[in-house]
C-alpha cells in the first residue's frame, strides 16, 4: 500500500472559513520537495549551497590536449620555436660550487676561509654591520632634497648632573649671509645660469658667419689687451727713466762740503725762505670783522634753508609722490636685474667690487683657428675641462669666495721658557 506524504486535502469540498479548515486547504508541496532535495544532498556529501567554491569548481591550468593537437595541425609552429622547445634527456651540468670538491687548483690565501669557518665575503658583511658600513652615509639627503642633518639646528642636549658646574659649550651660530642670496660678480649684478648656452661659433663644425663673427670679436679683444699691455710697459719704462734721472741728478748735486746728513736739505737753505713773508698776528678789529662775516654767512645759509623748507611744505604731497615713484622704480629695476637670466651675458665683464682679494681665473679661449678646423669627427680632440668650468661658474655666481691656495700655512708662534721652580725650596727646620 502506497503512503502519501502530502497534506490532507478535500478536493470536492469547498473551503471552510473556520480555523479547523485551514490545515486542510494549505498547499505545502513545494516545501516538502525542498526538504527532500536537501536530504538527498546530505546523503551525497553535503548541501551544495553551503560548500565553498574550491569544492565545486576546478581550475584547469594544463588545457585540453585534443584542442592543442587540433590547433597545431592548423597553425604550424616556426622552426626556431621547435628548436628552442627541444629538451635533452640528459640533465644540464650544475655550475654551483660544492664544499669539499675542488678542481685540483689551490686557491690563494686571500680566498681561503677564516679559522672560524667564515668566508671573506661574510666576514666583510658582518664587519660593515658592526662598524656602521653604508649606514653611516645612508639617508643623508631626503627624497625631496632637504638634508637630514642640519648643523645649525638647535638640539637640546642633556647634561650629566655630575658636571653641572662646568660651563656649557657655545653652539655654532649660522652666519647672517646664509639666508641671503649670493651676489653675482657679473657687471650689473645680473644672474646667470649655472651652465650657459654655448655660442654657435665655438662649435667643431660651425657656420662661416658665426665663426667669422666670433673670430673678429676675439681678435678685437686681444688687440685691445695688447695695446693696454704696451701702454703699461711704456709707463713703467718712463717711470724707471725718471727714477734713474733723479738719481743721477742727486749724485751730481752732492759735494764734499755737505753735512753728515747726506741728501737732506733744510727748509731754510733755499732762496725761497728769504722771500717768504712772515705771518703777522691779527688785530682785535680784524678778528671781529671776520667773526661778523662768518655769522652773516651762517645766517644767510640758515634763511635760505628755511625758505626752501617752507616751499617744500607747500608741495609735500607732490614730493612724497615723486619719492614713492622713484623708490618703486628703483625696486623694480633691482628685481629685474636680479631675475634677468640671459644666455647672452658675457661672464668676463665683472663688477668693480670683488668678493675677496684674489682675482678670478680667466676663462679659456673657446675658439678654433682656421688651421685647426677638422672635416672629420675622427680627427677631433677633446678640449676643455668640466671641473675648471664648474669651479669658475660657482665663483662668478657668488656661491663661493675667490681665494688663493695656501702653499705654506702659518704655524702658531710658541715661546719656550725655563721654569725656575727648582730654586723654590725650603730648608726643613728641626
JOGI-V390776 format. One record per run of one state. SS is the DSSP state (hx for helix, st for strand, lp for the rest). FROM is the first residue (numbers start at 1). LEN is the number of residues. If there is no record, write none. Layout:
ss: <SS SS>
from: <FROM FROM>
len: <LEN LEN>
//
This chain:
ss: <lp hx lp hx lp hx lp hx lp hx lp hx lp hx lp hx lp st lp st lp hx lp hx lp st lp hx lp hx lp hx lp hx lp hx lp st lp hx lp hx lp hx lp hx lp>
from: <1 19 26 29 44 48 51 53 57 65 75 79 86 120 131 133 138 141 142 147 148 161 164 176 180 186 187 200 203 208 254 272 276 284 315 316 340 350 351 370 373 377 380 386 397 421 424>
len: <18 7 3 15 4 3 2 4 8 10 4 7 34 11 2 5 3 1 5 1 13 3 12 4 6 1 13 3 5 46 18 4 8 31 1 24 10 1 19 3 4 3 6 11 24 3 7>
//
